[in-house]
Amino acid sequence: MTKVLITGTAGFIGYHLARVLLTDGFRVHGFDGMTDYYDVALKRRRHQMLLQNDGFTATEGMLEDNAAFQSMAADFAPDIIVHLAAQAGVRYSLENPRAYIESNVVGTFNVMEAARELKVKHLLMASTSSVYGANTDMPFAETDKADTPLTIYAATKKANEAMGHSYAHLWDLPTTMFRFFTVYGPWGRPDLALFKFVDAILDDRPIDIYNHGNMYRDFTHVDDLVRGIRLLIDAVPVRPEPDAEIPAWDSLSPAAPFRVVNIGNSDKVRLMDFVEAIEDALGMKAKRNYMDMQMGDVPATWANADLLMNLTGYKPQTDIRDGVAEFVTWFRDYYNK
Ligand SMILES: NC(=O)c1ccc[n+]([C@@H]2O[C@H](COP(=O)([O-])OP(=O)(O)OC[C@H]3O[C@@H](n4cnc5c(N)ncnc54)[C@H](O)[C@@H]3O)[C@@H](O)[C@H]2O)c1
């Protein structure tokens, strides 16, 4: 039975990925530090649910604790590592940049060391659409230059991509980096817009609408996202021959078994359409508090998802209105609101 070590299993995406892999018959070991960046009770609840499955075991610990991480990884001896644990969040990186350096740079290095030591068949790690930074050509493609990160969050993820490339090259470690685009869905993160908007509207509090609503996001439903990850596990990058011609659509490195893959819906949704979808799902109107653009934020994201399609035959497709309605149902049920 294939063994997968997932970091960040008490988190939003890690929880959903672990569920899918367990259903598909993998053995999964989760590693998570239960950081208090947001509600730890929600994280514990996600882990409790996973622990009901016999195929799931877990270790609580911080990525930065290298000795603990290496010993956990050696004990489990994974075939595959999916590294999702990170200090996430664009806005918090202005307040507490050090947390990003520690979790994302030092933490990711420790994960890569374990992957090298254990010679895993495939290392897959989360990056973000934020690495496209100040790029304005859309949709964003993996083969575009992405050298203008606007926050320390984006910079640490861009650093992870560079670090991943070096280890893939040096140690022949097949590595795939995902660039996720605004992920949403049930069991979602309390620091992200959908959760905050639904919570505020139900409490009759105003919602903050940045850049006066002139924002676009490529929203990706978490079920679509984890299906993409599941399929990419099997799309193991192979180091190309020295003279091989790499197709223009492929981000495969000429020097390493390494590629970067967008996972997004390939659909640019206007912020105000998103707010209306929430209002319709709740049957309530939001009080709008129009604000200027926040420092470090970008007005739009939009994924070119052709590479994911070419590698896996899969394209995310959940309609935003259906996904928002599903989230609202989960939220009202879970929080009894
Ligand atoms: N959700 C999105 O829209 C989105 C978009 C782009 C990229 N990403 C990336 O996807 C990954 C997963 O994101 P998520 O939305 O599930 O976030 P999340 O915050 O819900 O999950 C991250 C988990 O990692 C754990 N963690 C954080 N720092 C740790 C550390 N130093 N040691 C051990 N555990 C630690 C946290 O306790 C948490 O449970 C992250 O790498 C994030 O940067 C997410």
The ligand as a MOL file (V3000), in Angstrom:
LIG
                    3D

  0  0  0     0  0            999 V3000
M  V30 BEGIN CTAB
M  V30 COUNTS 44 48 0 0 0
M  V30 BEGIN ATOM
M  V30 1 N -6.1680 28.2230 0.8800 0
M  V30 2 C -5.7190 28.9390 -0.1450 0
M  V30 3 O -6.4740 29.7000 -0.7830 0
M  V30 4 C -4.2810 28.8130 -0.5900 0
M  V30 5 C -3.8820 29.5170 -1.7470 0
M  V30 6 C -2.5570 29.4140 -2.1590 0
M  V30 7 C -1.6680 28.6060 -1.4870 0
M  V30 8 N -2.0680 27.9480 -0.3630 0 CHG=1
M  V30 9 C -1.0790 27.1030 0.3240 0
M  V30 10 O -1.6450 25.8180 0.5390 0
M  V30 11 C -1.1470 25.2440 1.7460 0
M  V30 12 C -2.2830 24.8200 2.6460 0
M  V30 13 O -3.0930 25.9570 2.9330 0
M  V30 14 P -4.4170 25.8980 3.8080 0
M  V30 15 O -5.3750 26.8440 3.1940 0
M  V30 16 O -4.8150 24.4870 4.0450 0 CHG=-1
M  V30 17 O -3.8570 26.5760 5.1550 0
M  V30 18 P -4.1230 26.1830 6.6820 0
M  V30 19 O -3.5560 27.3160 7.4790 0
M  V30 20 O -5.5590 25.8230 6.8920 0
M  V30 21 O -3.2500 24.8720 6.8850 0
M  V30 22 C -1.8760 24.8970 7.1770 0
M  V30 23 C -1.6160 23.9430 8.3320 0
M  V30 24 O -0.2110 23.9420 8.5690 0
M  V30 25 C 0.0240 23.9620 9.9650 0
M  V30 26 N 1.2970 24.6650 10.1750 0
M  V30 27 C 1.5810 25.9630 9.8950 0
M  V30 28 N 2.8590 26.2390 10.1910 0
M  V30 29 C 3.3950 25.0920 10.6810 0
M  V30 30 C 4.6820 24.7300 11.1580 0
M  V30 31 N 5.6770 25.6260 11.1900 0
M  V30 32 N 4.8740 23.4690 11.5720 0
M  V30 33 C 3.8720 22.5460 11.5480 0
M  V30 34 N 2.6330 22.8230 11.1100 0
M  V30 35 C 2.4040 24.0860 10.6750 0
M  V30 36 C -1.1400 24.7260 10.5710 0
M  V30 37 O -1.3900 24.3400 11.9230 0
M  V30 38 C -2.2840 24.3670 9.6290 0
M  V30 39 O -3.0840 23.3240 10.1490 0
M  V30 40 C -0.2290 26.3040 2.3570 0
M  V30 41 O 1.0970 26.0040 1.9860 0
M  V30 42 C -0.6810 27.5960 1.7070 0
M  V30 43 O 0.3390 28.5540 1.6600 0
M  V30 44 C -3.3550 28.0180 0.0900 0
M  V30 END ATOM
M  V30 BEGIN BOND
M  V30 1 1 1 2
M  V30 2 2 2 3
M  V30 3 1 2 4
M  V30 4 1 4 5
M  V30 5 2 4 44
M  V30 6 2 5 6
M  V30 7 1 6 7
M  V30 8 2 7 8
M  V30 9 1 8 9
M  V30 10 1 8 44
M  V30 11 1 9 10
M  V30 12 1 9 42
M  V30 13 1 10 11
M  V30 14 1 11 12
M  V30 15 1 11 40
M  V30 16 1 12 13
M  V30 17 1 13 14
M  V30 18 2 14 15
M  V30 19 1 14 16
M  V30 20 1 14 17
M  V30 21 1 17 18
M  V30 22 2 18 19
M  V30 23 1 18 20
M  V30 24 1 18 21
M  V30 25 1 21 22
M  V30 26 1 22 23
M  V30 27 1 23 24
M  V30 28 1 23 38
M  V30 29 1 24 25
M  V30 30 1 25 26
M  V30 31 1 25 36
M  V30 32 1 26 27
M  V30 33 1 26 35
M  V30 34 2 27 28
M  V30 35 1 28 29
M  V30 36 1 29 30
M  V30 37 2 29 35
M  V30 38 1 30 31
M  V30 39 2 30 32
M  V30 40 1 32 33
M  V30 41 2 33 34
M  V30 42 1 34 35
M  V30 43 1 36 37
M  V30 44 1 36 38
M  V30 45 1 38 39
M  V30 46 1 40 41
M  V30 47 1 40 42
M  V30 48 1 42 43
M  V30 END BOND
M  V30 END CTAB
M  END
